[in-house]
Amino acid sequence: MLGAFLDLCVPPTYLKERLSLLHLDEFTLTAERISVSGREAVSADVVLRNPADIGRDPYGGRYRNYRDIKTLIGGSGLNDREKDLSLKIFGIKAEAEARVHGVDIDEVQFHEAGAVDSVVDIVGAAVCFGYVNADKVISRHVPTGYGTVKCACGILPVPAPAVKQILDDTGIPSYTSDVKKELLTPTGASIIAAVADEFACRDIENGIIERGRGAGKRDTGLPPLELILYEEE
């Protein structure tokens, strides 16, 4: 999603400047233009300065929990709109994780990539949505994929338990699709749940101002994520 926003209209320098207000020195944000299924897209990557952060076991090391992340975002230099949306997204994710793991919501630990990846993805998305300042956000119905996925918690079914919980909690329209891979992560589901005003399958034919395409590192065989900025007639 960050790559799609960078391709759409958000200046990379703006995104990096806003993220610097978190005062996190654990990562750098890179972006490169790549080809996905014959279409150009931008791939944004959160690169940890200490790769050892990726390998920690869940609920067994030094991690940021939901309470820590609320403090981090609340004490940052982000504006109120960016803070509110960031906390809304994290709240959706933390609530689902708390139910899945059977822990208090403030104790939910974000262990993938030492939580830094989640922080950058979520706060970065909030920054980008604030920059675009759209009157309405419309999402297509969301594919989940199927099969299994390996993560810090072990091998999980797809959709992962936290994703399934978010879908159940928020009512995001979803479908399995025919791709035997994870297509929807807890972070992605949380962002969609927080920002989408409407879900529809209709194509936008008129009023298109700009398109942006983003891609991650996983080869799913699907086209890149596309964001469309348009004016309703």
C-alpha positions, 0 to 999 in steps of 0.5 A: 500500500505504501508503494501504491501511494508513492506511485500515486502522488505522495512524495517519498521525502514527505512520507519519510519526514513524517515517519521520522517524527516517530523518533525510531532509528531502527529502520530505513524505508526504501522504494524501487520501481519493479514490474509485476505481472507486466505492470509497473509498480513501486515496492516499498520496503522497511529495512531493519538496521538490526536484522536480528530483530526479525528472528525473535520468538513471539511472546518470549523476548523484548517486543513492543506491546499495544500499550508501548505502541500507543505511547510511541504514537501518542508521544510522536510529532505526528498531527492529530489526524495521523495519530488518530488513524494510526491508533484506529488501525492498530486498535483493530489489529490489537483487538483481533490479536488479543482474542486469538491469543487470549491476552489482555489487549494492552499486552498484545505483542507485535513480534513480526520484524520486531514490530517495526514493520507494523509500525511503519506500515500502519503509521505510513498508511495513516500519513498517506491517507492524510496527504491524499485527504480523500472524501471517500475511500472505496475498496473492492472485495478482498481476496484472502488466499488459502493454504498455510503460511509460516510466521513467528507463531509457527505454521498457520492456516490461511486466512490466519486466525487474526485475519479471520478475526478481523473479517468477523469483527468488521464484516469486510467482504472477502473471498478465498480466491484460487491462489494458494498463498496468503494474500491478506495479512492482519496489517492489511486487513486492519488498514482496510477495515479502518479506512474503507467507507464503502465496499464495491466491485464496480469499475470506475470509468470516468473522473480518474485523476491518477493511478498508483500501483504498489507491490510487496516481495511475495510473488502471488501471480496477481496484479499489483495493488492499485489505488485510484484517485478520482472525482465523482460526477 
